[in-house]
Amino acid sequence: MIRKHKHVFVPTPDCLICSKSPLKFLNNWDLYYKNNKMSANEDVNATSGEEQAFLVLLGIEFGLLDLCILAGLVGAGVYWLFYRNNKQEDPAEKFQSYTIQPTSYTARQPDNSFIAKMKASGRNIVVFYGSQTGTGEEFAGRLAKEAVRYGMKGMAADPEECAMEELTQLSEIDNSIAVFCMATYGEGDPTDNAQEFYEWLQNGECDLSGLNYAVFALGNKTYEHYNEMGKYVDKRLEELGGTRVYVMGMGDDDANIEEDFITWKDGFWPAVCEKFGVEASGSDASIRQYNLKEHDDTLLPEKIYTGEVARLHSYENQRPPFDAKNPFMAKLKLNKELHKAGDRSCMHIELDITNSKMRYDSGDHVAIYPQNDSVLVNTIGKLLGVNLDQVISLVNVDEDSSKRHPFPCPTTYRTALTNYLDITSNPRTHIFKELVEYTTDESDKELLKLLGGSTPEGKEKYNKWVIAENRNIVHILEDLPSCKPKLDHLCELLPRLQCRYYSIASSPKIHPTSIHITAALVKYTTPTNRINKGVATSWLSLRQPQPIPNGISHNDGEIHEPKVDYPSVPVFVRKSQFRLPTRSQTPVIMIGPGTGLAPFRGFIQERKYLKDDGKQVGDTILYFGCRKQAEDFIYEEELKDYIESGVIKMYVAFSRDQGQKEYVQHLLERNADEVWKLIGEENAHLYVCGDAKAMAPDVRKTLEVIVKQKSGMSEQEALNYVKRMESQKRMAFDVWH
């Protein structure tokens, strides 16, 4: 029984507060309150039972006087908080002996405010780029650089590093315009660095009235969604109120994207001049963007970049997470030839990613940072008479630019030409224009002027002499011996060497700490009888594990494994949408001739893992093609083992083992009934990997014919059906050129 005076029973901690669960605490509190409730007629001066119980819980007892005092204290506290502190004081009363002097200090703007940078540096043109391979970024830089010829000042900007919502404020800058060089990646997707900008455009409903803009799209006509990203940006900016200053340009990398860009900007600049009432200066003089600084021996070696992508010494001092700016140095554990005969080569490479914390899924891509051929690098040094081991820095003449250097500096010419600059692709037209001033022979000069111009004759000559005959910068310097450019200027002009992407040929279910790739060695003879080699595959072909001399030890009668020196390869993983169905019961059709087999090797490994784990796995059907079974049937024994174990069903086309060539699309036609049964009745997923120019379009057309013939649909209905499969993620392409 509870007594009627102030001293009441206090529950033990076990009763109320031993539990960490709030729900259990409340239940215990409720029980205590019910057992200790006092009626109103038992003590008229007592607080309510609920209040008393709560106070008792805290170990506190109050009488009427106590409560009055407490109420007074609470009232005083409320007065102090809500009245006293809100009372305005005159600073002069408190600090009568001090005065505040005005200063020119301005609040620091966020680093991602491109508007603040433009206002501070007097710029009125910003060129944003969505770039996956570097071409979009290169075009953006060229446009920004050319602005000075029209009495304007430009800057190139990465949308990933900018507050793109500030586009609403661009009209605050007089005669301003935003240009967008937007590449399309994959199946109509934005590039990695434009993803957030794309999502902002999709979700935002901002007012862009007053924004002047223009778009140049970069794509490839052989892809289904040609220039999709550029088209979307151009349309969406207009929907949000922007003013299109010039018609959208369409760059086709399958033809001549350089010519497309030159043609577009030859119309773009006059449109800008007319819009803002400005005139071209008429000067074609070279405009240097970077100044050369040569370092002497006092610069410590540990301050010099040796090939790192961003952070100095990042290749030695590895720190996750690993990405495009911080690749992981994977050990190359295996480099095996897959071709059994013939003069071509295809490599199976295994990269160890132990302790990297990198994760991948079947269908993802691995990126590799390669190095240029040392023969080409040395040739440039010899032709120009330059010490390639000279340590240099190229410093932007524009101190307000966010891009301080064109590549990591300080570094040597050798490192720049080996790791940072693209010296094997066909040079763009603007490079020829810049080379004129370094050329002494008049005929060489005239040729360079023609190649660097935008006349029909110049375009025709460029297409033949540079593109068709496949000359790179080394070949040009060899063929024009009087052209001796400053190497620092050439380093400024050449584009960045880009990483190469490969479809991962393994499953993390089987190989969680290893990434496999399948790479065909690129090597061919040009019309000028030169041997051109693929940058990455040639470099990888030389990266072989090497036994360490005297690596075998015989201690205490035990023979240990020979020690091996495994070469390192800078890599990172890029996620893709090329995914197996979430339900293992769903049938899959995989079409991948040649190295297009790579991602399907990972798919097959994963399906086998699930099957061995007791999961129900749907039909797994592979269509593979190669030239000759005895030469380039890669992974043949491995695939036969999968067939014998019931994991896959396989159809193979050997294009040159018989008189009439046969390709994977011919096998699809032959198996039309099975194909339609799987995709039309069983909702199978279909995947295509390999050549984008011929194979992928042919496979698509074959599927449309099969759907039309086997379903009774019209041609348009069949076309829509195949498109619907793609939109429903039941059909996916992983293709390349």
For each residue, the residues with C-beta under 8 A, 3 or more apart:
1:
2: 8 9 36 38
3: 7 8
4: 38 42 43
5:
6: 61 63
7: 3 61
8: 2 3 36 52 56 61
9: 2 36 56
10: 56 57 59
11: 15 16 28 32 57
12: 15 16
13: 16 17 18
14: 18
15: 11 12 28 32
16: 11 12 13 25 28 29 32 57
17: 13 25
18: 13 14
19: 24 25 28
20:
21: 24 25
22: 25 26
23: 26 27
24: 19 21 27 28
25: 16 17 19 21 22 28 29
26: 22 23 29 30
27: 23 24 30 31
28: 11 15 16 19 24 25 31 32
29: 16 25 26 32 33 53 57
30: 26 27 33 34
31: 27 28 34 35
32: 11 15 16 28 29 35 36 53 57
33: 29 30 36 37 49 50 53
34: 30 31 37
35: 31 32
36: 2 8 9 32 33 49 52 53 56
37: 33 34 49 50 53
38: 2 4 42 43 46 49 52
39: 42 49
40: 44
41: 44
42: 4 38 39 46
43: 4 38 46
44: 40 41
45: 63 64
46: 38 42 43 52
47: 51 52 55 62 67
48: 51 52
49: 33 36 37 38 39 52 53
50: 33 37 53 54
51: 47 48 54 55
52: 8 36 38 46 47 48 49 55 56
53: 29 32 33 36 37 49 50 56 57
54: 50 51 57 58
55: 47 51 52 58 60 61 62
56: 8 9 10 36 52 53 59 60 61
57: 10 11 16 29 32 53 54
58: 54 55
59: 10 56
60: 55 56
61: 6 7 8 55 56
62: 47 55 66 67 70
63: 6 45 66 67
64: 45 67 68
65: 68 69
66: 62 63 69 70
67: 47 62 63 64 70 71
68: 64 65 71 72
69: 65 66 72 73
70: 62 66 67 73 74
71: 67 68 74 75
72: 68 69 75 76
73: 69 70 76 77
74: 70 71 77 78
75: 71 72 78 79
76: 72 73 79 80
77: 73 74 80 81
78: 74 75 81 82
79: 75 76 82 83 84
80: 76 77 83 84 85
81: 77 78 84 85
82: 78 79 85 86
83: 79 80 86 87
84: 79 80 81 87
85: 80 81 82
86: 82 83
87: 83 84
88:
89: 93 94
90: 93 94
91: 94 95
92: 95 96
93: 89 90 96
94: 89 90 91
95: 91 92 98
96: 92 93
97:
98: 95
99:
100:
101:
102:
103:
104:
105:
106:
107:
108:
109: 113 116 117
110: 113 116 163
111:
112: 161 162 163
113: 109 110 116 117 162 163 166
114: 117 118 126 155 157 162 163 166
115: 118 119 166 169 170 172 173
116: 109 110 113 119 120
117: 109 113 114 120 121 123 155 400 402
118: 114 115 121 122 123 124 126 155 173 176
119: 115 116 122 172 173
120: 116 117 400
121: 117 118 153 155 398 400
122: 118 119 153
123: 117 118 126 153 154 155 173
124: 118 152 153 154 173 174 175 176 177
125: 143 144 147 152 153 154 155 176 177 178 179
126: 114 118 123 144 154 155 156 157 170 176 177 178 179
127: 140 141 143 144 154 155 156 157 178 179 180 181
128: 140 156 157 158 159 162 178 179 180 181 182 197
129: 136 137 139 140 156 157 158 159 180 181 182 183 193
130: 136 159 180 181 182 183 190 191 193 194 197 229
131: 134 135 136 137 138 140 181 183 191 193 218
132: 136 183 185 191 192
133: 183 498
134: 131 137 138 422 495 496 498
135: 131 138 139 183 218 253 257 495
136: 129 130 131 132 139 140 181 182 183 191 218
137: 129 131 134 140 141 156 158 181 496
138: 131 134 135 141 142 428 495
139: 129 135 136 142 143 181 216 218 261
140: 127 128 129 131 136 137 143 144 156 157 179 181
141: 127 137 138 144 145 156
142: 138 139 145 146 428 430
143: 125 127 139 140 146 147 154 156 179 181 265
144: 125 126 127 140 141 147 154 155 156
145: 141 142 148 154 287 289
146: 142 143 149 150 154 265 269
147: 125 143 144 150 152 153 154
148: 145 151 152 153 154 281 287
149: 146 280 281 283 287
150: 146 147 269 272 273 278 279 280 281
151: 148 278 279 281
152: 124 125 147 148 175 272 276 278
153: 121 122 123 124 125 147 148
154: 123 124 125 126 127 143 144 145 146 147 148
155: 114 117 118 121 123 125 126 127 144 401 402
156: 126 127 128 129 137 140 141 143 144 403
157: 114 126 127 128 129 140 161 162 402
158: 128 129 137 161 162 193
159: 128 129 130 162 164 193 194 196 197
160: 192 193 194 195 196 197
161: 112 157 158 402
162: 112 113 114 128 157 158 159 166
163: 110 112 113 114 166
164: 159 167 196 197 200
165: 168 200 204 206
166: 113 114 115 162 163 169 170
167: 164 170 178 206 208 211
168: 165 171 206 207 208 211
169: 115 166 172
170: 115 126 166 167 173 176 178 210 211 212
171: 168 176 209 210 211 212
172: 115 119 169
173: 115 118 119 123 124 170 176
174: 124
175: 124 152 276 278
176: 118 124 125 126 170 171 173 212
177: 124 125 126 212 213 214 245 272 275
178: 125 126 127 128 167 170 211 212 213 214
179: 125 126 127 128 140 143 213 214 215 216 268
180: 127 128 129 130 213 214 215 216 230 233 234 237
181: 127 128 129 130 131 136 137 139 140 143 215 216 218
182: 128 129 130 136 190 191 194 215 216 217 218 229 230 233
183: 129 130 131 132 133 135 136 191 217 218 219 229 230
184: 188 189 190 191 217 218 219 223 225 226 227 228 229 230
185: 132 189 190 191 192 229
186: 189 576 577
187: 223 224 225 577 726 732 733
188: 184 223 224 225 228 229
189: 184 185 186 228 229 577
190: 130 182 184 185 194 195 197 198 229
191: 130 131 132 136 182 183 184 185 194 195 229
192: 132 160 185 195 324 574
193: 129 130 131 158 159 160
194: 130 159 160 182 190 191 197 198 229
195: 160 190 191 192 198 199
196: 159 160 164 199 200
197: 128 130 159 160 164 190 194 200 201
198: 190 194 195 201 202 229 232
199: 195 196 202 203
200: 164 165 196 197 203 204
201: 197 198 204 232 233 236 237 240
202: 198 199 236
203: 199 200
204: 165 200 201 240
205: 240
206: 165 167 168 240
207: 168 240 241
208: 167 168 211 237 240 241 242
209: 171 241 242
210: 170 171 241 243
211: 167 168 170 171 178 208 237 241 242 243
212: 170 171 176 177 178 242 243 245 275
213: 177 178 179 180 237 242 243 244 245
214: 177 178 179 180 244 245 246 248 268 271
215: 179 180 181 182 230 233 234 237 248 249
216: 139 179 180 181 182 230 248 249 251 261 264 265 268
217: 182 183 184 227 229 230 231 234 248 249 250 251
218: 131 135 136 139 181 182 183 184 227 230 251 253 257
219: 183 184 223 226 227 228 229 230 250 251 252 253
220: 223 226 252 253 254 692 737
221: 226 252 254 255
222: 254 692 693 696 697 737
223: 184 187 188 219 220 226 692 735
224: 187 188 700 726 733
225: 184 187 188 228
226: 184 219 220 221 223 252
227: 184 217 218 219 230 231 250 251
228: 184 188 189 219 225 231 232
229: 130 182 183 184 185 188 189 190 191 194 198 217 219 232 233
230: 180 182 183 184 215 216 217 218 219 227 233 234 248 250
231: 217 227 228 234 235 248
232: 198 201 228 229 235 236
233: 180 182 201 215 229 230 236 237
234: 180 215 217 230 231 237 238 244 248
235: 231 232 238 239
236: 201 202 232 233 239 240
237: 180 201 208 211 213 215 233 234 240 242 244
238: 234 235 241 242 244
239: 235 236
240: 201 204 205 206 207 208 236 237
241: 207 208 209 210 211 238
242: 208 209 211 212 213 237 238
243: 210 211 212 213
244: 213 214 234 237 238 247 248
245: 177 212 213 214 268 271 272 275
246: 214 267 268 271 272
247: 244 267
248: 214 215 216 217 230 231 234 244
249: 215 216 217 260 261 263 264 265 268
250: 217 219 227 230 260 264
251: 216 217 218 219 227 257 260 261 264
252: 219 220 221 226 255 256 257 260
253: 135 218 219 220 257 737
254: 220 221 222 693 737
255: 221 252 259 260
256: 252 259 260 463 467
257: 135 218 251 252 253 260 261
258: 261 262 426 428 429 462
259: 255 256 262 263 459 462 463
260: 249 250 251 252 255 256 257 263 264
261: 139 216 249 251 257 258 264 265
262: 258 259 265 266 429 454 459
263: 249 259 260 266 267 454
264: 216 249 250 251 260 261 267 268
265: 143 146 216 249 261 262 268 269
266: 262 263 269 270 454
267: 246 247 263 264 270 271
268: 179 214 216 245 246 249 264 265 271 272
269: 146 150 265 266 272 273 280
270: 266 267 273 274
271: 214 245 246 267 268 274 275
272: 150 152 177 245 246 268 269 275 276 278
273: 150 269 270 276 277 278 279 280
274: 270 271 277
275: 177 212 245 271 272
276: 152 175 272 273
277: 273 274
278: 150 151 152 175 272 273
279: 150 151 273
280: 149 150 269 273
281: 148 149 150 151
282:
283: 149
284: 433
285:
286: 434 437 489
287: 145 148 149
288: 291 397 489 492
289: 145 396 397 398 406 492
290: 394 395 396 397 405 406 488 492
291: 288 394 395 396 397
292: 392 393 394 486 488
293: 392 393 394 395 410
294: 390 391 392
295: 298 299 391 392 393 410
296: 299
297:
298: 295
299: 295 296 303 304 391 410
300: 303 304
301: 304
302: 313
303: 299 300 312 410
304: 299 300 301 391 410 411 412
305: 308 312 408 409 410 411 415
306: 315 411 415
307: 315 371 415 418 419 420
308: 305 311 312 313 314 315 408
309: 314 324 325 326 327 369 408 570
310: 314 325 326 408
311: 308 314 325 326
312: 303 305 308 408
313: 302 308 316 317
314: 308 309 310 311 317 318 319 326
315: 306 307 308 318 329 568 570
316: 313
317: 313 314
318: 314 315 322 328 329
319: 314 326
320: 328 356 357 358
321: 326 357
322: 318 326 327 328 356 357 358 571 572 573
323: 326 327 572
324: 192 309 327 367 499 572
325: 309 310 311
326: 309 310 311 314 319 321 322 323 572
327: 309 322 323 324 367 369 499 570 571 572
328: 318 320 322 353 356 358 570 571 572
329: 315 318 568 569 570
330: 351 352 353 356 515 568 569 570 571
331: 351 352 566 567 568 569
332: 335 349 350 351 352 540 543 544 545 566 567 568 569
333: 350 351 352 514 545 566
334: 348 349 350 545
335: 332 347 348 349 540 541 543 544 545
336: 347 348 349
337: 345 346 347 348
338: 346 347 348 518 632 634 635
339: 342 344 345 346 631 632 634
340: 630 631 632 633
341: 630 631
342: 339 627 628 631 632
343:
344: 339 520 521 631 632
345: 337 339 520 521 523 541
346: 337 338 339 518 519 520 521 595 632 634
347: 335 336 337 338 517 518 519 520 521 537 540 541
348: 334 335 336 337 338 505 516 517 518 634 635
349: 332 334 335 336 516 517 518 519 540
350: 332 333 334 514 515 516
351: 330 331 332 333 366 514 515 516 517 569 571
352: 330 331 332 333 513 514 566
353: 328 330 356 358 513 514 515 571
354: 513
355:
356: 320 322 328 330 353
357: 320 321 322
358: 320 322 328 353 572 573
359: 508 573
360: 364 366 504 508 515 573
361: 364 508 575 579
362: 504 506 507 508 509 579 580 599 602 603 605 606
363: 503 504 576 578 579 580 599 602 603 734
364: 360 361 504 573 574 575 576 578
365: 501 502 503 504 573 574 576
366: 351 360 501 502 504 515 517 571 572 573 574
367: 324 327 499 500 501 502 571 572 573 574
368: 499 500 501 502 517 536 540 569 570 571
369: 309 327 419 499 569 570 571
370: 497 499 500 535 536 539 540
371: 307 418 419 535 539
372: 376 377 417 418 419 421 423 424 497 535 539
373: 376 377 424 533 535 538 539
374: 377 378 418
375: 378 379
376: 372 373 379 380 423 424 472 474
377: 372 373 374 380 381 388 414 417 418 423
378: 374 375 381 382 388
379: 375 376 382 383 474 478
380: 376 377 383 384 386 388 417 423 473 474 477 487 490
381: 377 378 384 385 386 387 388 413 414 417 487
382: 378 379 385
383: 379 380 474 477 478 484
384: 380 381 477 484 485 487 490
385: 381 382 484
386: 380 381 390 413 487
387: 381 390 413
388: 377 378 380 381 412 413 414 417
389: 412 413 414
390: 294 386 387 412 413
391: 294 295 299 304 410 411 412
392: 292 293 294 295 409 410 411 412 413 416 488
393: 292 293 295 405 409 410 411
394: 290 291 292 293 405 406 407 409 488 491 492
395: 290 291 293 404 405 409
396: 289 290 291 399 401 403 404 405
397: 288 289 290 291
398: 121 289 401
399: 396
400: 117 120 121
401: 155 396 398 404
402: 117 155 157 161
403: 156 396 406
404: 395 396 401
405: 290 393 394 395 396 408 409
406: 289 290 394 403 491 492 496
407: 394 411 416 420 421 491 496
408: 305 308 309 310 312 405 411 420
409: 305 392 393 394 395 405
410: 293 295 299 303 304 305 391 392 393
411: 304 305 306 391 392 393 407 408 415 416 420
412: 304 388 389 390 391 392 415 416
413: 381 386 387 388 389 390 392 416 417 487 491
414: 377 381 388 389 417 418
415: 305 306 307 411 412 418 419 420
416: 392 407 411 412 413 419 420 421 491
417: 372 377 380 381 388 413 414 420 421 423 491
418: 307 371 372 374 377 414 415
419: 307 369 371 372 415 416 497
420: 307 407 408 411 415 416 417 496 497
421: 372 407 416 417 491 494 495 496 497
422: 134 425 494 495 496 497 498
423: 372 376 377 380 417 472 473 474 494 497
424: 372 373 376 472 532 533 535
425: 422 472 495
426: 258 466 467 470 471 472
427: 431 432 466 471 472 473 476 494
428: 138 142 258 431 495
429: 258 262 432 433 451 452 453 454 458 462
430: 142 433 434 452 493
431: 427 428 434 435 452 473 493 494
432: 427 429 435 436 448 449 451 452 462
433: 284 429 430 436 448 449 452 453
434: 286 430 431 437 452 485 489 493
435: 431 432 438 439 448 452 476 480 483 485
436: 432 433 439 445 448 449 452
437: 286 434
438: 435 483 484 485 486 489
439: 435 436 444 445 448 480 482 483 484
440: 444 445 482 484
441: 444 445 480 481 482
442: 445 446
443: 446 447
444: 439 440 441 447 448 480 481 482 483
445: 436 439 440 441 442 448 449
446: 442 443 449 450
447: 443 444 450 451 461 465 480
448: 432 433 435 436 439 444 445 451 452 480 483
449: 432 433 436 445 446 452 453
450: 446 447 453 455 457 458 461
451: 429 432 447 448 458 461 462 465 466
452: 429 430 431 432 433 434 435 436 448 449 458
453: 429 433 449 450 458
454: 262 263 266 429 458 459
455: 450 458 459
456: 459 460
457: 450 460 461
458: 429 450 451 452 453 454 455 461 462
459: 259 262 454 455 456 462 463
460: 456 457 463 464
461: 447 450 451 457 458 464 465
462: 258 259 429 432 451 458 459 465 466 467
463: 256 259 459 460 466 467 468
464: 460 461 467 468 469
465: 447 451 461 462 468 469 471
466: 426 427 451 462 463 469 471 476
467: 256 426 462 463 464 470
468: 463 464 465 527
469: 464 465 466 526 527 528
470: 426 467 526 527 528 530 532
471: 426 427 465 466 475 476 479 526 528
472: 376 423 424 425 426 427 475 476 532
473: 380 423 427 431 476 477 490 494
474: 376 379 380 383 423 477 478
475: 471 472 478 479 528 530
476: 427 435 466 471 472 473 479 480 483
477: 380 383 384 473 474 480 483
478: 379 383 474 475 481
479: 471 475 476
480: 435 439 441 444 447 448 476 477 483
481: 441 444 478
482: 439 440 441 444
483: 435 438 439 444 448 476 477 480
484: 383 384 385 438 439 440
485: 384 434 435 438 489 490
486: 292 438 489 490
487: 380 381 384 386 413 490 491
488: 290 292 392 394 491 492
489: 286 288 434 438 485 486 492 493
490: 380 384 473 485 486 487 493 494
491: 394 406 407 413 416 417 421 487 488 494
492: 288 289 290 394 406 488 489
493: 430 431 434 489 490
494: 421 422 423 427 431 473 490 491
495: 134 135 138 421 422 425 428
496: 134 137 406 407 420 421 422
497: 370 372 419 420 421 422 423 535
498: 133 134 422
499: 324 327 367 368 369 370 572
500: 367 368 370 535 536
501: 365 366 367 368 574
502: 365 366 367 368 517 518 519 598
503: 363 365 517 518 578 598 599 689 734
504: 360 362 363 364 365 366 515 516 517 573 598 599 602
505: 348 516 517 518 597 598 599 601 602
506: 362 510 511 514 515 516 601 602 605
507: 362 510 511 602 603 605 606 609
508: 359 360 361 362 511 512
509: 362 512 605 606 609 610
510: 506 507 605 606 609
511: 506 507 508 514 515 516 605
512: 508 509
513: 352 353 354
514: 333 350 351 352 353 506 511
515: 330 350 351 353 360 366 504 506 511 571 573
516: 348 349 350 351 504 505 506 511 601 602
517: 347 348 349 351 366 368 502 503 504 505 598
518: 338 346 347 348 349 502 503 505 595 597 598 601 634
519: 346 347 349 502 536 537 540 595
520: 344 345 346 347 537 594 595
521: 344 345 346 347 534 537 538 541
522: 533 534 537 538
523: 345 531 532 533 534 538
524: 531 532
525: 529 530 531 532
526: 469 470 471 529 530 531 532
527: 468 469 470
528: 469 470 471 475
529: 525 526
530: 470 475 525 526
531: 523 524 525 526
532: 424 470 472 523 524 525 526
533: 373 424 522 523 537 538
534: 521 522 523 537 538
535: 370 371 372 373 424 497 500 538 539
536: 368 370 500 519 539 540
537: 347 519 520 521 522 533 534 540 541
538: 373 521 522 523 533 534 535 541 542
539: 370 371 372 373 535 536 542 543
540: 332 335 347 349 368 370 519 536 537 543 569
541: 335 345 347 521 537 538
542: 538 539
543: 332 335 539 540 567 569
544: 332 335 567
545: 332 333 334 335 564 565 566 567
546: 564 565 567
547: 551 562 563 564 565
548: 551 562 563 564 565
549:
550:
551: 547 548 562 563 564
552: 559 560 561 562 563
553: 559 560
554: 557 558 559 560
555: 558 560
556:
557: 554
558: 554 555
559: 552 553 554
560: 552 553 554 555
561: 552
562: 547 548 551 552
563: 547 548 551 552
564: 545 546 547 548 551
565: 545 546 547 548
566: 331 332 333 352 545
567: 331 332 543 544 545 546
568: 315 329 330 331 332
569: 329 330 331 332 351 368 369 540 543
570: 309 315 327 328 329 330 368 369
571: 322 327 328 330 351 353 366 367 368 369 515
572: 322 323 324 326 327 328 358 366 367 499
573: 322 358 359 360 364 365 366 367 504 515
574: 192 364 365 366 367 501
575: 361 364
576: 186 363 364 365 579 734
577: 186 187 189 729 732
578: 363 364 503 599 687 689 732 734
579: 361 362 363 576 729 732
580: 362 363 588 603 606 607 685
581: 584 586 588 685
582:
583: 586
584: 581 607 610 615 616 617 618
585: 616 617 618
586: 581 583 618 683 684 685
587: 618 619 620 621 678 682 683 684 685
588: 580 581 603 607 618 619 620 621 684 685 686 687
589: 621 623 675 678 679 684 685 686 687
590: 600 603 620 621 622 623 687 689
591: 596 623 664 668 686 687 688 689 690 699
592: 596 597 598 599 600 622 623 624 687 688 689 690
593: 596 597 623 624 625 626 653 663 664 690 691 695
594: 520 597 625 626 632 634 690 691
595: 346 518 519 520 598 634 690
596: 591 592 593 600 688 689 690 691 695 734
597: 505 518 592 593 594 600 601 622 624 634 635 689
598: 502 503 504 505 517 518 592 595 601 602 689
599: 362 363 503 504 505 578 592 602 603 687 689 734
600: 590 592 596 597 603 604 622 687 689
601: 505 506 516 518 597 598 604 605 635 638
602: 362 363 504 505 506 507 516 598 599 605 606
603: 362 363 507 580 588 590 599 600 606 607 620 687
604: 600 601 607 608 620 622 639 642 647 648
605: 362 506 507 509 510 511 601 602 608 609
606: 362 507 509 510 580 602 603 609 610
607: 580 584 588 603 604 610 611 617 620 647 648
608: 604 605 611 612 642 645 647
609: 507 509 510 605 606 612 613
610: 509 584 606 607 613 615 617
611: 607 608 615 617 646 647
612: 608 609
613: 609 610
614:
615: 584 610 611
616: 584 585
617: 584 585 607 610 611 620
618: 584 585 586 587 588 682 684
619: 587 588 649 678 682 684
620: 587 588 590 603 604 607 617 647 648 649
621: 587 588 589 590 648 649 650 651 674 678
622: 590 592 597 600 604 639 648 649 650 651
623: 589 590 591 592 593 650 651 652 653 664 667 668
624: 592 593 597 639 650 651 652 653 664
625: 593 594 652 653 654 655 662 663 664 667
626: 593 594 629 631 632 633 634 652 653 654 655
627: 342 631 632 654 655 656 657
628: 342 631 632 633 654 656 657
629: 626 633 636 652 654 657
630: 340 341 633
631: 339 340 341 342 344 626 627 628
632: 338 339 340 342 344 346 594 626 627 628
633: 340 626 628 629 630 636 652 654
634: 338 339 346 348 518 594 595 597 626
635: 338 348 597 601 638 639
636: 629 633 639 640
637: 640 641
638: 601 635 641 642
639: 604 622 624 635 636 642 643 648 650
640: 636 637 643 644
641: 637 638 644 645
642: 604 608 638 639 645 647 648 650
643: 639 640 646 647 648 649 650
644: 640 641
645: 608 641 642
646: 611 643
647: 604 607 608 611 620 642 643
648: 604 607 620 621 622 639 642 643
649: 619 620 621 622 643
650: 621 622 623 624 639 642 643
651: 621 622 623 624 664 667 671
652: 623 624 625 626 629 633 667
653: 593 623 624 625 626 662 663 664 666 667
654: 625 626 627 628 629 633 657 658 662
655: 625 626 627 661 662 663
656: 627 628 661
657: 627 628 629 654
658: 654 661 662
659:
660:
661: 655 656 658
662: 625 653 654 655 658 666 667
663: 593 625 653 655 666 667 695 698
664: 591 593 623 624 625 651 653 667 668 695 699
665: 668 669 695 698 699 701 702
666: 653 662 663 669 670
667: 623 625 651 652 653 662 663 664 670 671
668: 591 623 664 665 671 672 675 699 702 703 706
669: 665 666 672 702 705 706
670: 666 667
671: 651 667 668 674 675
672: 668 669 675 676 706 709 710
673: 676 677 710
674: 621 671 677 678
675: 589 668 671 672 678 679 703 706
676: 672 673 679 680 681 706 707 710 711
677: 673 674 680 681 682
678: 587 589 619 621 674 675 681 682 684
679: 589 675 676 682 683 684 686 703 707 725 730
680: 676 677 707 710 711
681: 676 677 678
682: 587 618 619 677 678 679
683: 586 587 679 730
684: 586 587 588 589 618 619 678 679 730
685: 580 581 586 587 588 589 729 730 731 732
686: 588 589 591 679 703 725 730 731 732
687: 578 588 589 590 591 592 599 600 603 731 732 733 734
688: 591 592 596 695 696 699 700 731 732 733 734 735
689: 503 578 590 591 592 596 597 598 599 600 733 734 735
690: 591 592 593 594 595 596 695 696 735 736
691: 593 594 596 694 695 696 735 736 737
692: 220 222 223 695 696 697 733 735 736 737
693: 222 254 696 697 737
694: 691 697 698
695: 593 596 663 664 665 688 690 691 692 698 699 735
696: 222 688 690 691 692 693 699 700 733 735
697: 222 692 693 694 700 701
698: 663 665 694 695 701 702
699: 591 664 665 668 688 695 696 702 703
700: 224 688 696 697 703 704 722
701: 665 697 698 704 705
702: 665 668 669 698 699 705 706
703: 668 675 679 686 699 700 706 707 722
704: 700 701 707 708 715 718 719 722
705: 669 701 702 708 709 718
706: 668 669 672 675 676 702 703 709 710
707: 676 679 680 703 704 710 711 713 718 721 722
708: 704 705 711 713 714 715 717 718
709: 672 705 706
710: 672 673 676 680 706 707
711: 676 680 707 708 718 721
712:
713: 707 708 717 718 721
714: 708 717 718
715: 704 708 718 719
716: 719 720
717: 708 713 714 720 721
718: 704 705 707 708 711 713 714 715 721 722
719: 704 715 716 722 723
720: 716 717 723 724
721: 707 711 713 717 718 724 725
722: 700 703 704 707 718 719 725 726 731
723: 719 720 726 727
724: 720 721 727 728
725: 679 686 721 722 728 730 731
726: 187 224 722 723 729 730 731 732
727: 723 724
728: 724 725
729: 577 579 685 726 732
730: 679 683 684 685 686 725 726
731: 685 686 687 688 722 725 726
732: 187 577 578 579 685 686 687 688 726 729
733: 187 224 687 688 689 692 696
734: 363 503 576 578 596 599 687 688 689
735: 223 688 689 690 691 692 695 696
736: 690 691 692
737: 220 222 253 254 691 692 693
